[in-house]
Amino acid sequence: MALELDFLIDNNKVFSLNTGAKFDKKNHTIVLLHGSGQSHVVWSLTAQYLSDQNYNVLALDLPGHGNSDGESLRSIEDMATWLEKVIKKLGIKEFSLVGHSQGCLVALEYVNRYVDKVKNIVFVAGSYEIPVNKNLIDLANSGD
């Protein structure tokens, strides 16, 4: 079940994909983290499938991405800190974490800090070092 959310972190709106289902505390939660320059859109079909399997699904847009407000965060560590704020705000005690590309690095940093909260971690197309096209870096630095 995807969470129906409307909440703020650091005074900025956080967007999570809504598949039309309600959060059910009896069901396990899965958090989906997109890659650099992406948004919840990359998880649309995955989120719908998992929701249909009776999971709570959070396909979040990181700050400055997709439909979330705020400046893009500058480091993986900052993104992990932001994710912990989301988890605390929503009162989630245990969940599975799925990261794609840069989202893998965020998931790894998060688990390194908060290992007791994460039941499973899944990496999709990740690497310990992810080269990024200079044009994407220039766009990110310009606020796009």
N, CA, C and O atoms as CSV, one atom per row, in Angstrom:
chain,resi,resn,atom,element,x,y,z
A,1,MET,N,N,0.837,-1.169,0.000
A,1,MET,CA,C,0.000,0.000,0.000
A,1,MET,C,C,0.887,1.239,0.000
A,1,MET,O,O,1.726,1.391,0.888
A,2,ALA,N,N,0.724,2.097,-0.946
A,2,ALA,CA,C,1.522,3.320,-0.981
A,2,ALA,C,C,0.976,4.282,0.058
A,2,ALA,O,O,-0.230,4.354,0.296
A,3,LEU,N,N,1.859,4.991,0.648
A,3,LEU,CA,C,1.447,5.961,1.659
A,3,LEU,C,C,0.838,7.188,0.999
A,3,LEU,O,O,1.372,7.705,0.018
A,4,GLU,N,N,-0.267,7.646,1.535
A,4,GLU,CA,C,-0.811,8.926,1.107
A,4,GLU,C,C,-0.209,9.965,2.026
A,4,GLU,O,O,-0.533,10.026,3.212
A,5,LEU,N,N,0.674,10.786,1.467
A,5,LEU,CA,C,1.461,11.668,2.313
A,5,LEU,C,C,1.362,13.116,1.888
A,5,LEU,O,O,1.240,13.434,0.705
A,6,ASP,N,N,1.414,13.954,2.846
A,6,ASP,CA,C,1.563,15.384,2.652
A,6,ASP,C,C,2.284,15.868,3.899
A,6,ASP,O,O,1.648,16.136,4.919
A,7,PHE,N,N,3.595,15.981,3.829
A,7,PHE,CA,C,4.346,16.356,5.018
A,7,PHE,C,C,5.558,17.200,4.641
A,7,PHE,O,O,5.956,17.280,3.478
A,8,LEU,N,N,6.120,17.816,5.650
A,8,LEU,CA,C,7.276,18.684,5.466
A,8,LEU,C,C,8.484,18.122,6.201
A,8,LEU,O,O,8.360,17.564,7.291
A,9,ILE,N,N,9.642,18.274,5.593
A,9,ILE,CA,C,10.926,18.019,6.238
A,9,ILE,C,C,11.759,19.267,6.005
A,9,ILE,O,O,11.919,19.707,4.867
A,10,ASP,N,N,12.290,19.838,7.076
A,10,ASP,CA,C,13.075,21.075,6.987
A,10,ASP,C,C,12.297,22.171,6.249
A,10,ASP,O,O,12.864,22.920,5.454
A,11,ASN,N,N,10.993,22.254,6.524
A,11,ASN,CA,C,10.094,23.262,5.941
A,11,ASN,C,C,9.932,23.138,4.427
A,11,ASN,O,O,9.560,24.107,3.764
A,12,ASN,N,N,10.207,21.963,3.878
A,12,ASN,CA,C,10.020,21.723,2.455
A,12,ASN,C,C,9.081,20.541,2.251
A,12,ASN,O,O,9.153,19.542,2.967
A,13,LYS,N,N,8.190,20.672,1.253
A,13,LYS,CA,C,7.258,19.594,0.926
A,13,LYS,C,C,8.031,18.381,0.410
A,13,LYS,O,O,8.943,18.509,-0.407
A,14,VAL,N,N,7.650,17.209,0.901
A,14,VAL,CA,C,8.214,15.945,0.429
A,14,VAL,C,C,7.140,15.236,-0.371
A,14,VAL,O,O,6.003,15.105,0.079
A,15,PHE,N,N,7.505,14.777,-1.564
A,15,PHE,CA,C,6.568,14.059,-2.414
A,15,PHE,C,C,6.863,12.573,-2.368
A,15,PHE,O,O,8.021,12.158,-2.422
A,16,SER,N,N,5.808,11.770,-2.268
A,16,SER,CA,C,5.897,10.317,-2.391
A,16,SER,C,C,4.806,9.864,-3.351
A,16,SER,O,O,3.664,10.315,-3.270
A,17,LEU,N,N,5.170,8.970,-4.256
A,17,LEU,CA,C,4.217,8.425,-5.214
A,17,LEU,C,C,3.017,7.828,-4.489
A,17,LEU,O,O,3.182,7.118,-3.497
A,18,ASN,N,N,1.832,8.107,-4.969
A,18,ASN,CA,C,0.603,7.582,-4.385
A,18,ASN,C,C,-0.023,6.610,-5.367
A,18,ASN,O,O,-0.423,7.002,-6.463
A,19,THR,N,N,-0.112,5.341,-4.980
A,19,THR,CA,C,-0.751,4.340,-5.843
A,19,THR,C,C,-2.226,4.156,-5.499
A,19,THR,O,O,-2.880,3.241,-5.998
A,20,GLY,N,N,-2.742,5.033,-4.643
A,20,GLY,CA,C,-4.157,4.986,-4.312
A,20,GLY,C,C,-4.484,4.168,-3.084
A,20,GLY,O,O,-5.651,4.057,-2.708
A,21,ALA,N,N,-3.482,3.596,-2.456
A,21,ALA,CA,C,-3.716,2.763,-1.266
A,21,ALA,C,C,-3.365,3.546,-0.004
A,21,ALA,O,O,-2.621,4.525,-0.053
A,22,LYS,N,N,-3.898,3.110,1.099
A,22,LYS,CA,C,-3.634,3.756,2.397
A,22,LYS,C,C,-2.555,2.998,3.158
A,22,LYS,O,O,-2.384,1.791,2.985
A,23,PHE,N,N,-1.833,3.725,4.000
A,23,PHE,CA,C,-0.823,3.126,4.864
A,23,PHE,C,C,-1.503,2.227,5.889
A,23,PHE,O,O,-2.459,2.631,6.550
A,24,ASP,N,N,-1.000,1.013,6.010
A,24,ASP,CA,C,-1.537,0.059,6.978
A,24,ASP,C,C,-0.380,-0.391,7.860
A,24,ASP,O,O,0.532,-1.071,7.389
A,25,LYS,N,N,-0.410,-0.021,9.122
A,25,LYS,CA,C,0.698,-0.320,10.034
A,25,LYS,C,C,0.960,-1.812,10.192
A,25,LYS,O,O,2.031,-2.196,10.662
A,26,LYS,N,N,0.011,-2.661,9.814
A,26,LYS,CA,C,0.213,-4.107,9.887
A,26,LYS,C,C,1.092,-4.618,8.741
A,26,LYS,O,O,1.661,-5.706,8.831
A,27,ASN,N,N,1.200,-3.836,7.674
A,27,ASN,CA,C,1.966,-4.264,6.502
A,27,ASN,C,C,3.395,-3.722,6.553
A,27,ASN,O,O,3.654,-2.648,7.094
A,28,HIS,N,N,4.304,-4.491,5.978
A,28,HIS,CA,C,5.707,-4.081,5.907
A,28,HIS,C,C,5.850,-2.902,4.939
A,28,HIS,O,O,5.134,-2.818,3.942
A,29,THR,N,N,6.775,-2.003,5.243
A,29,THR,CA,C,7.027,-0.816,4.418
A,29,THR,C,C,8.292,-1.006,3.601
A,29,THR,O,O,9.294,-1.525,4.091
A,30,ILE,N,N,8.229,-0.574,2.342
A,30,ILE,CA,C,9.380,-0.581,1.446
A,30,ILE,C,C,9.612,0.851,0.983
A,30,ILE,O,O,8.702,1.501,0.468
A,31,VAL,N,N,10.848,1.341,1.171
A,31,VAL,CA,C,11.233,2.685,0.733
A,31,VAL,C,C,12.073,2.545,-0.530
A,31,VAL,O,O,13.055,1.804,-0.550
A,32,LEU,N,N,11.684,3.260,-1.585
A,32,LEU,CA,C,12.364,3.238,-2.873
A,32,LEU,C,C,13.105,4.562,-3.080
A,32,LEU,O,O,12.494,5.630,-3.044
A,33,LEU,N,N,14.422,4.489,-3.296
A,33,LEU,CA,C,15.251,5.684,-3.486
A,33,LEU,C,C,15.734,5.766,-4.928
A,33,LEU,O,O,16.399,4.854,-5.420
A,34,HIS,N,N,15.401,6.853,-5.596
A,34,HIS,CA,C,15.804,7.047,-6.994
A,34,HIS,C,C,17.269,7.472,-7.095
A,34,HIS,O,O,17.909,7.797,-6.095
A,35,GLY,N,N,17.779,7.461,-8.315
A,35,GLY,CA,C,19.143,7.881,-8.584
A,35,GLY,C,C,19.258,9.385,-8.802
A,35,GLY,O,O,18.267,10.115,-8.768
A,36,SER,N,N,20.484,9.824,-9.025
A,36,SER,CA,C,20.782,11.245,-9.229
A,36,SER,C,C,20.018,11.806,-10.426
A,36,SER,O,O,20.003,11.212,-11.504
A,37,GLY,N,N,19.387,12.954,-10.219
A,37,GLY,CA,C,18.674,13.625,-11.290
A,37,GLY,C,C,17.365,12.951,-11.671
A,37,GLY,O,O,16.718,13.364,-12.634
A,38,GLN,N,N,16.966,11.931,-10.942
A,38,GLN,CA,C,15.733,11.223,-11.257
A,38,GLN,C,C,14.645,11.589,-10.250
A,38,GLN,O,O,14.797,12.521,-9.461
A,39,SER,N,N,13.560,10.848,-10.293
A,39,SER,CA,C,12.441,11.088,-9.376
A,39,SER,C,C,11.694,9.779,-9.151
A,39,SER,O,O,12.118,8.717,-9.608
A,40,HIS,N,N,10.577,9.876,-8.439
A,40,HIS,CA,C,9.713,8.727,-8.164
A,40,HIS,C,C,9.262,8.023,-9.437
A,40,HIS,O,O,8.896,6.848,-9.396
A,41,VAL,N,N,9.282,8.717,-10.550
A,41,VAL,CA,C,8.767,8.176,-11.811
A,41,VAL,C,C,9.453,6.855,-12.171
A,41,VAL,O,O,8.821,5.967,-12.742
A,42,VAL,N,N,10.755,6.720,-11.838
A,42,VAL,CA,C,11.471,5.485,-12.183
A,42,VAL,C,C,10.904,4.283,-11.450
A,42,VAL,O,O,11.140,3.143,-11.849
A,43,TRP,N,N,10.158,4.529,-10.381
A,43,TRP,CA,C,9.609,3.443,-9.561
A,43,TRP,C,C,8.127,3.196,-9.816
A,43,TRP,O,O,7.535,2.371,-9.120
A,44,SER,N,N,7.506,3.858,-10.765
A,44,SER,CA,C,6.046,3.802,-10.939
A,44,SER,C,C,5.504,2.376,-11.005
A,44,SER,O,O,4.606,2.024,-10.241
A,45,LEU,N,N,6.030,1.566,-11.892
A,45,LEU,CA,C,5.520,0.193,-12.035
A,45,LEU,C,C,5.900,-0.667,-10.837
A,45,LEU,O,O,5.099,-1.480,-10.376
A,46,THR,N,N,7.108,-0.492,-10.336
A,46,THR,CA,C,7.558,-1.245,-9.162
A,46,THR,C,C,6.680,-0.927,-7.957
A,46,THR,O,O,6.251,-1.824,-7.232
A,47,ALA,N,N,6.422,0.356,-7.756
A,47,ALA,CA,C,5.599,0.783,-6.621
A,47,ALA,C,C,4.191,0.198,-6.719
A,47,ALA,O,O,3.633,-0.263,-5.723
A,48,GLN,N,N,3.630,0.218,-7.905
A,48,GLN,CA,C,2.278,-0.330,-8.076
A,48,GLN,C,C,2.266,-1.827,-7.797
A,48,GLN,O,O,1.368,-2.329,-7.122
A,49,TYR,N,N,3.272,-2.548,-8.321
A,49,TYR,CA,C,3.345,-3.988,-8.086
A,49,TYR,C,C,3.459,-4.292,-6.592
A,49,TYR,O,O,2.712,-5.118,-6.068
A,50,LEU,N,N,4.390,-3.629,-5.907
A,50,LEU,CA,C,4.592,-3.877,-4.476
A,50,LEU,C,C,3.358,-3.505,-3.662
A,50,LEU,O,O,3.011,-4.186,-2.697
A,51,SER,N,N,2.711,-2.435,-4.054
A,51,SER,CA,C,1.480,-2.025,-3.377
A,51,SER,C,C,0.400,-3.097,-3.539
A,51,SER,O,O,-0.346,-3.383,-2.603
A,52,ASP,N,N,0.326,-3.680,-4.723
A,52,ASP,CA,C,-0.651,-4.741,-4.972
A,52,ASP,C,C,-0.348,-6.004,-4.167
A,52,ASP,O,O,-1.224,-6.850,-3.987
A,53,GLN,N,N,0.887,-6.136,-3.681
A,53,GLN,CA,C,1.281,-7.280,-2.854
A,53,GLN,C,C,1.110,-6.979,-1.358
A,53,GLN,O,O,1.604,-7.720,-0.509
A,54,ASN,N,N,0.410,-5.892,-1.050
A,54,ASN,CA,C,0.085,-5.472,0.317
A,54,ASN,C,C,1.272,-4.948,1.117
A,54,ASN,O,O,1.329,-5.120,2.335
A,55,TYR,N,N,2.212,-4.313,0.437
A,55,TYR,CA,C,3.284,-3.587,1.122
A,55,TYR,C,C,2.921,-2.111,1.165
A,55,TYR,O,O,2.259,-1.602,0.260
A,56,ASN,N,N,3.354,-1.426,2.214
A,56,ASN,CA,C,3.344,0.029,2.211
A,56,ASN,C,C,4.545,0.456,1.369
A,56,ASN,O,O,5.655,-0.026,1.596
A,57,VAL,N,N,4.345,1.339,0.414
A,57,VAL,CA,C,5.420,1.737,-0.499
A,57,VAL,C,C,5.629,3.239,-0.415
A,57,VAL,O,O,4.690,4.027,-0.527
A,58,LEU,N,N,6.892,3.617,-0.215
A,58,LEU,CA,C,7.295,5.024,-0.249
A,58,LEU,C,C,8.271,5.212,-1.401
A,58,LEU,O,O,9.443,4.858,-1.273
A,59,ALA,N,N,7.822,5.755,-2.514
A,59,ALA,CA,C,8.708,6.120,-3.615
A,59,ALA,C,C,8.900,7.626,-3.508
A,59,ALA,O,O,8.143,8.407,-4.082
A,60,LEU,N,N,9.918,8.014,-2.769
A,60,LEU,CA,C,10.152,9.410,-2.415
A,60,LEU,C,C,10.888,10.165,-3.512
A,60,LEU,O,O,11.695,9.591,-4.243
A,61,ASP,N,N,10.602,11.450,-3.618
A,61,ASP,CA,C,11.449,12.359,-4.379
A,61,ASP,C,C,12.373,13.048,-3.384
A,61,ASP,O,O,11.906,13.689,-2.442
A,62,LEU,N,N,13.680,12.920,-3.587
A,62,LEU,CA,C,14.633,13.635,-2.744
A,62,LEU,C,C,14.456,15.141,-2.936
A,62,LEU,O,O,13.927,15.565,-3.963
A,63,PRO,N,N,14.882,15.952,-1.977
A,63,PRO,CA,C,14.772,17.402,-2.128
A,63,PRO,C,C,15.384,17.872,-3.452
A,63,PRO,O,O,16.456,17.421,-3.856
A,64,GLY,N,N,14.667,18.794,-4.118
A,64,GLY,CA,C,15.147,19.342,-5.386
A,64,GLY,C,C,14.958,18.413,-6.566
A,64,GLY,O,O,15.449,18.698,-7.658
A,65,HIS,N,N,14.257,17.307,-6.373
A,65,HIS,CA,C,14.005,16.335,-7.434
A,65,HIS,C,C,12.497,16.136,-7.576
A,65,HIS,O,O,11.755,16.213,-6.596
A,66,GLY,N,N,12.058,15.881,-8.803
A,66,GLY,CA,C,10.647,15.580,-9.034
A,66,GLY,C,C,9.734,16.626,-8.436
A,66,GLY,O,O,9.840,17.811,-8.751
A,67,ASN,N,N,8.828,16.181,-7.562
A,67,ASN,CA,C,7.828,17.071,-6.976
A,67,ASN,C,C,8.145,17.487,-5.542
A,67,ASN,O,O,7.298,18.083,-4.875
A,68,SER,N,N,9.345,17.185,-5.058
A,68,SER,CA,C,9.737,17.634,-3.716
A,68,SER,C,C,10.392,19.002,-3.799
A,68,SER,O,O,11.142,19.300,-4.728
A,69,ASP,N,N,10.090,19.820,-2.809
A,69,ASP,CA,C,10.659,21.159,-2.736
A,69,ASP,C,C,12.055,21.134,-2.133
A,69,ASP,O,O,12.525,20.105,-1.647
A,70,GLY,N,N,12.703,22.284,-2.176
A,70,GLY,CA,C,13.993,22.452,-1.522
A,70,GLY,C,C,15.159,22.330,-2.482
A,70,GLY,O,O,15.010,21.970,-3.650
A,71,GLU,N,N,16.318,22.642,-1.945
A,71,GLU,CA,C,17.565,22.542,-2.699
A,71,GLU,C,C,18.001,21.080,-2.743
A,71,GLU,O,O,17.757,20.328,-1.799
A,72,SER,N,N,18.643,20.682,-3.833
A,72,SER,CA,C,19.226,19.346,-3.897
A,72,SER,C,C,20.288,19.226,-2.812
A,72,SER,O,O,21.054,20.159,-2.570
A,73,LEU,N,N,20.322,18.082,-2.171
A,73,LEU,CA,C,21.303,17.858,-1.118
A,73,LEU,C,C,22.660,17.590,-1.750
A,73,LEU,O,O,22.744,16.996,-2.825
A,74,ARG,N,N,23.728,18.031,-1.081
A,74,ARG,CA,C,25.063,18.028,-1.659
A,74,ARG,C,C,25.857,16.746,-1.457
A,74,ARG,O,O,26.849,16.524,-2.152
A,75,SER,N,N,25.444,15.900,-0.525
A,75,SER,CA,C,26.251,14.713,-0.255
A,75,SER,C,C,25.363,13.515,0.058
A,75,SER,O,O,24.198,13.657,0.429
A,76,ILE,N,N,25.940,12.350,-0.101
A,76,ILE,CA,C,25.256,11.108,0.248
A,76,ILE,C,C,24.914,11.117,1.738
A,76,ILE,O,O,23.834,10.679,2.135
A,77,GLU,N,N,25.827,11.614,2.546
A,77,GLU,CA,C,25.599,11.685,3.990
A,77,GLU,C,C,24.399,12.569,4.313
A,77,GLU,O,O,23.590,12.230,5.177
A,78,ASP,N,N,24.281,13.711,3.614
A,78,ASP,CA,C,23.128,14.593,3.826
A,78,ASP,C,C,21.821,13.916,3.420
A,78,ASP,O,O,20.788,14.111,4.061
A,79,MET,N,N,21.874,13.121,2.355
A,79,MET,CA,C,20.681,12.412,1.897
A,79,MET,C,C,20.263,11.347,2.908
A,79,MET,O,O,19.070,11.151,3.141
A,80,ALA,N,N,21.230,10.660,3.508
A,80,ALA,CA,C,20.916,9.664,4.540
A,80,ALA,C,C,20.307,10.335,5.768
A,80,ALA,O,O,19.371,9.805,6.366
A,81,THR,N,N,20.831,11.490,6.141
A,81,THR,CA,C,20.279,12.250,7.269
A,81,THR,C,C,18.843,12.670,6.968
A,81,THR,O,O,17.967,12.561,7.827
A,82,TRP,N,N,18.603,13.148,5.749
A,82,TRP,CA,C,17.259,13.550,5.328
A,82,TRP,C,C,16.313,12.349,5.388
A,82,TRP,O,O,15.189,12.468,5.875
A,83,LEU,N,N,16.762,11.198,4.894
A,83,LEU,CA,C,15.918,10.004,4.928
A,83,LEU,C,C,15.546,9.629,6.357
A,83,LEU,O,O,14.408,9.234,6.611
A,84,GLU,N,N,16.475,9.743,7.283
A,84,GLU,CA,C,16.163,9.439,8.681
A,84,GLU,C,C,15.101,10.395,9.221
A,84,GLU,O,O,14.247,9.988,10.009
A,85,LYS,N,N,15.144,11.650,8.808
A,85,LYS,CA,C,14.107,12.602,9.216
A,85,LYS,C,C,12.734,12.160,8.697
A,85,LYS,O,O,11.730,12.277,9.400
A,86,VAL,N,N,12.701,11.653,7.460
A,86,VAL,CA,C,11.447,11.153,6.878
A,86,VAL,C,C,10.943,9.957,7.685
A,86,VAL,O,O,9.769,9.899,8.049
A,87,ILE,N,N,11.823,9.017,7.959
A,87,ILE,CA,C,11.444,7.799,8.686
A,87,ILE,C,C,10.917,8.151,10.076
A,87,ILE,O,O,9.907,7.602,10.515
A,88,LYS,N,N,11.594,9.060,10.764
A,88,LYS,CA,C,11.139,9.486,12.098
A,88,LYS,C,C,9.792,10.190,12.014
A,88,LYS,O,O,8.893,9.922,12.811
A,89,LYS,N,N,9.656,11.091,11.048
A,89,LYS,CA,C,8.419,11.861,10.891
A,89,LYS,C,C,7.221,10.933,10.684
A,89,LYS,O,O,6.134,11.189,11.203
A,90,LEU,N,N,7.426,9.854,9.923
A,90,LEU,CA,C,6.332,8.940,9.605
A,90,LEU,C,C,6.173,7.835,10.650
A,90,LEU,O,O,5.223,7.055,10.588
A,91,GLY,N,N,7.088,7.765,11.598
A,91,GLY,CA,C,6.978,6.784,12.669
A,91,GLY,C,C,7.192,5.348,12.215
A,91,GLY,O,O,6.623,4.422,12.793
A,92,ILE,N,N,8.005,5.157,11.190
A,92,ILE,CA,C,8.277,3.811,10.674
A,92,ILE,C,C,9.385,3.187,11.525
A,92,ILE,O,O,10.456,3.772,11.690
A,93,LYS,N,N,9.119,2.008,12.057
A,93,LYS,CA,C,10.063,1.348,12.969
A,93,LYS,C,C,11.019,0.415,12.241
A,93,LYS,O,O,12.199,0.350,12.585
A,94,GLU,N,N,10.522,-0.314,11.233
A,94,GLU,CA,C,11.348,-1.252,10.474
A,94,GLU,C,C,10.854,-1.262,9.032
A,94,GLU,O,O,9.649,-1.211,8.783
A,95,PHE,N,N,11.782,-1.329,8.089
A,95,PHE,CA,C,11.394,-1.279,6.683
A,95,PHE,C,C,12.479,-1.889,5.811
A,95,PHE,O,O,13.588,-2.160,6.271
A,96,SER,N,N,12.141,-2.100,4.551
A,96,SER,CA,C,13.104,-2.526,3.539
A,96,SER,C,C,13.477,-1.312,2.708
A,96,SER,O,O,12.658,-0.419,2.489
A,97,LEU,N,N,14.706,-1.288,2.253
A,97,LEU,CA,C,15.239,-0.132,1.535
A,97,LEU,C,C,15.761,-0.598,0.185
A,97,LEU,O,O,16.593,-1.502,0.109
A,98,VAL,N,N,15.262,0.030,-0.891
A,98,VAL,CA,C,15.686,-0.300,-2.251
A,98,VAL,C,C,16.249,0.967,-2.878
A,98,VAL,O,O,15.576,1.996,-2.922
A,99,GLY,N,N,17.489,0.891,-3.364
A,99,GLY,CA,C,18.118,2.042,-3.995
A,99,GLY,C,C,18.523,1.743,-5.424
A,99,GLY,O,O,18.974,0.643,-5.741
A,100,HIS,N,N,18.355,2.738,-6.280
A,100,HIS,CA,C,18.811,2.645,-7.670
A,100,HIS,C,C,19.938,3.642,-7.886
A,100,HIS,O,O,19.802,4.817,-7.546
A,101,SER,N,N,21.054,3.181,-8.450
A,101,SER,CA,C,22.196,4.025,-8.784
A,101,SER,C,C,22.652,4.808,-7.550
A,101,SER,O,O,23.084,4.203,-6.569
A,102,GLN,N,N,22.565,6.126,-7.583
A,102,GLN,CA,C,22.964,6.922,-6.415
A,102,GLN,C,C,22.138,6.554,-5.186
A,102,GLN,O,O,22.622,6.660,-4.059
A,103,GLY,N,N,20.906,6.126,-5.393
A,103,GLY,CA,C,20.064,5.678,-4.284
A,103,GLY,C,C,20.686,4.512,-3.530
A,103,GLY,O,O,20.436,4.341,-2.337
A,104,CYS,N,N,21.507,3.699,-4.226
A,104,CYS,CA,C,22.234,2.603,-3.556
A,104,CYS,C,C,23.208,3.162,-2.535
A,104,CYS,O,O,23.329,2.640,-1.427
A,105,LEU,N,N,23.901,4.226,-2.915
A,105,LEU,CA,C,24.873,4.838,-2.006
A,105,LEU,C,C,24.180,5.435,-0.792
A,105,LEU,O,O,24.683,5.341,0.328
A,106,VAL,N,N,23.024,6.051,-1.017
A,106,VAL,CA,C,22.242,6.610,0.092
A,106,VAL,C,C,21.778,5.474,1.005
A,106,VAL,O,O,21.872,5.579,2.228
A,107,ALA,N,N,21.281,4.393,0.412
A,107,ALA,CA,C,20.821,3.243,1.198
A,107,ALA,C,C,21.968,2.657,2.016
A,107,ALA,O,O,21.785,2.335,3.190
A,108,LEU,N,N,23.136,2.516,1.417
A,108,LEU,CA,C,24.292,1.971,2.119
A,108,LEU,C,C,24.702,2.856,3.287
A,108,LEU,O,O,24.995,2.355,4.373
A,109,GLU,N,N,24.725,4.154,3.074
A,109,GLU,CA,C,25.067,5.088,4.157
A,109,GLU,C,C,24.013,5.034,5.260
A,109,GLU,O,O,24.345,5.047,6.445
A,110,TYR,N,N,22.745,4.972,4.867
A,110,TYR,CA,C,21.672,4.910,5.855
A,110,TYR,C,C,21.812,3.655,6.721
A,110,TYR,O,O,21.741,3.729,7.948
A,111,VAL,N,N,22.011,2.503,6.072
A,111,VAL,CA,C,22.130,1.245,6.811
A,111,VAL,C,C,23.361,1.260,7.711
A,111,VAL,O,O,23.331,0.701,8.807
A,112,ASN,N,N,24.425,1.883,7.267
A,112,ASN,CA,C,25.628,2.005,8.088
A,112,ASN,C,C,25.320,2.738,9.393
A,112,ASN,O,O,25.884,2.411,10.437
A,113,ARG,N,N,24.448,3.707,9.337
A,113,ARG,CA,C,24.103,4.508,10.521
A,113,ARG,C,C,22.969,3.910,11.345
A,113,ARG,O,O,22.997,3.968,12.574
A,114,TYR,N,N,21.979,3.339,10.680
A,114,TYR,CA,C,20.732,2.937,11.342
A,114,TYR,C,C,20.409,1.473,11.047
A,114,TYR,O,O,19.294,1.159,10.632
A,115,VAL,N,N,21.345,0.599,11.250
A,115,VAL,CA,C,21.224,-0.804,10.866
A,115,VAL,C,C,20.011,-1.493,11.498
A,115,VAL,O,O,19.423,-2.383,10.883
A,116,ASP,N,N,19.637,-1.105,12.689
A,116,ASP,CA,C,18.526,-1.763,13.380
A,116,ASP,C,C,17.158,-1.454,12.776
A,116,ASP,O,O,16.186,-2.144,13.084
A,117,LYS,N,N,17.062,-0.439,11.927
A,117,LYS,CA,C,15.774,-0.065,11.350
A,117,LYS,C,C,15.483,-0.765,10.022
A,117,LYS,O,O,14.329,-0.858,9.601
A,118,VAL,N,N,16.529,-1.253,9.372
A,118,VAL,CA,C,16.380,-1.787,8.020
A,118,VAL,C,C,16.386,-3.315,8.051
A,118,VAL,O,O,17.349,-3.941,8.494
A,119,LYS,N,N,15.289,-3.898,7.568
A,119,LYS,CA,C,15.169,-5.354,7.533
A,119,LYS,C,C,15.933,-5.932,6.339
A,119,LYS,O,O,16.640,-6.931,6.471
A,120,ASN,N,N,15.784,-5.301,5.182
A,120,ASN,CA,C,16.437,-5.738,3.939
A,120,ASN,C,C,16.959,-4.521,3.193
A,120,ASN,O,O,16.425,-3.418,3.317
A,121,ILE,N,N,18.002,-4.740,2.423
A,121,ILE,CA,C,18.509,-3.688,1.539
A,121,ILE,C,C,18.721,-4.306,0.164
A,121,ILE,O,O,19.280,-5.396,0.038
A,122,VAL,N,N,18.266,-3.591,-0.869
A,122,VAL,CA,C,18.378,-4.074,-2.243
A,122,VAL,C,C,19.024,-2.973,-3.081
A,122,VAL,O,O,18.614,-1.813,-3.029
A,123,PHE,N,N,20.045,-3.360,-3.857
A,123,PHE,CA,C,20.714,-2.420,-4.754
A,123,PHE,C,C,20.326,-2.749,-6.196
A,123,PHE,O,O,20.370,-3.909,-6.607
A,124,VAL,N,N,19.949,-1.730,-6.957
A,124,VAL,CA,C,19.625,-1.877,-8.369
A,124,VAL,C,C,20.573,-0.974,-9.154
A,124,VAL,O,O,20.515,0.250,-9.039
A,125,ALA,N,N,21.448,-1.591,-9.955
A,125,ALA,CA,C,22.378,-0.852,-10.818
A,125,ALA,C,C,23.243,0.122,-10.022
A,125,ALA,O,O,23.352,1.298,-10.370
A,126,GLY,N,N,23.850,-0.375,-8.960
A,126,GLY,CA,C,24.714,0.464,-8.136
A,126,GLY,C,C,26.167,0.072,-8.284
A,126,GLY,O,O,26.496,-0.966,-8.857
A,127,SER,N,N,27.029,0.923,-7.757
A,127,SER,CA,C,28.466,0.686,-7.787
A,127,SER,C,C,29.102,1.500,-6.678
A,127,SER,O,O,28.533,2.493,-6.224
A,128,TYR,N,N,30.293,1.079,-6.235
A,128,TYR,CA,C,30.963,1.841,-5.191
A,128,TYR,C,C,31.413,3.202,-5.700
A,128,TYR,O,O,31.610,4.129,-4.914
A,129,GLU,N,N,31.576,3.323,-7.016
A,129,GLU,CA,C,31.939,4.604,-7.619
A,129,GLU,C,C,31.073,4.772,-8.854
A,129,GLU,O,O,31.079,3.927,-9.749
A,130,ILE,N,N,30.335,5.856,-8.897
A,130,ILE,CA,C,29.416,6.059,-10.010
A,130,ILE,C,C,29.832,7.308,-10.781
A,130,ILE,O,O,29.639,8.425,-10.300
A,131,PRO,N,N,30.405,7.125,-11.981
A,131,PRO,CA,C,30.770,8.304,-12.770
A,131,PRO,C,C,29.509,9.015,-13.249
A,131,PRO,O,O,28.539,8.377,-13.660
A,132,VAL,N,N,29.537,10.329,-13.189
A,132,VAL,CA,C,28.387,11.127,-13.596
A,132,VAL,C,C,28.810,12.039,-14.741
A,132,VAL,O,O,29.855,12.687,-14.679
A,133,ASN,N,N,28.000,12.082,-15.768
A,133,ASN,CA,C,28.252,12.939,-16.919
A,133,ASN,C,C,28.398,14.386,-16.475
A,133,ASN,O,O,27.598,14.871,-15.676
A,134,LYS,N,N,29.409,15.082,-16.983
A,134,LYS,CA,C,29.680,16.470,-16.590
A,134,LYS,C,C,28.477,17.377,-16.837
A,134,LYS,O,O,28.230,18.295,-16.055
A,135,ASN,N,N,27.728,17.135,-17.909
A,135,ASN,CA,C,26.546,17.952,-18.179
A,135,ASN,C,C,25.519,17.833,-17.055
A,135,ASN,O,O,24.877,18.820,-16.697
A,136,LEU,N,N,25.360,16.633,-16.496
A,136,LEU,CA,C,24.431,16.453,-15.378
A,136,LEU,C,C,24.925,17.188,-14.131
A,136,LEU,O,O,24.130,17.785,-13.405
A,137,ILE,N,N,26.224,17.143,-13.885
A,137,ILE,CA,C,26.784,17.862,-12.749
A,137,ILE,C,C,26.578,19.361,-12.923
A,137,ILE,O,O,26.197,20.048,-11.976
A,138,ASP,N,N,26.829,19.877,-14.132
A,138,ASP,CA,C,26.626,21.303,-14.402
A,138,ASP,C,C,25.159,21.702,-14.194
A,138,ASP,O,O,24.877,22.758,-13.627
A,139,LEU,N,N,24.224,20.855,-14.654
A,139,LEU,CA,C,22.800,21.131,-14.441
A,139,LEU,C,C,22.453,21.152,-12.950
A,139,LEU,O,O,21.715,22.022,-12.487
A,140,ALA,N,N,22.992,20.188,-12.207
A,140,ALA,CA,C,22.728,20.129,-10.773
A,140,ALA,C,C,23.286,21.371,-10.076
A,140,ALA,O,O,22.617,21.960,-9.227
A,141,ASN,N,N,24.484,21.761,-10.426
A,141,ASN,CA,C,25.099,22.941,-9.799
A,141,ASN,C,C,24.358,24.228,-10.146
A,141,ASN,O,O,24.389,25.186,-9.374
A,142,SER,N,N,23.692,24.261,-11.301
A,142,SER,CA,C,22.956,25.467,-11.684
A,142,SER,C,C,21.546,25.486,-11.103
A,142,SER,O,O,20.824,26.471,-11.263
A,143,GLY,N,N,21.148,24.409,-10.431
A,143,GLY,CA,C,19.826,24.365,-9.788
A,143,GLY,C,C,18.780,23.670,-10.639
A,143,GLY,O,O,17.617,23.609,-10.242
A,144,ASP,N,N,19.154,23.147,-11.790
A,144,ASP,CA,C,18.204,22.434,-12.656
A,144,ASP,C,C,18.125,20.975,-12.289
A,144,ASP,O,O,17.376,20.222,-12.911
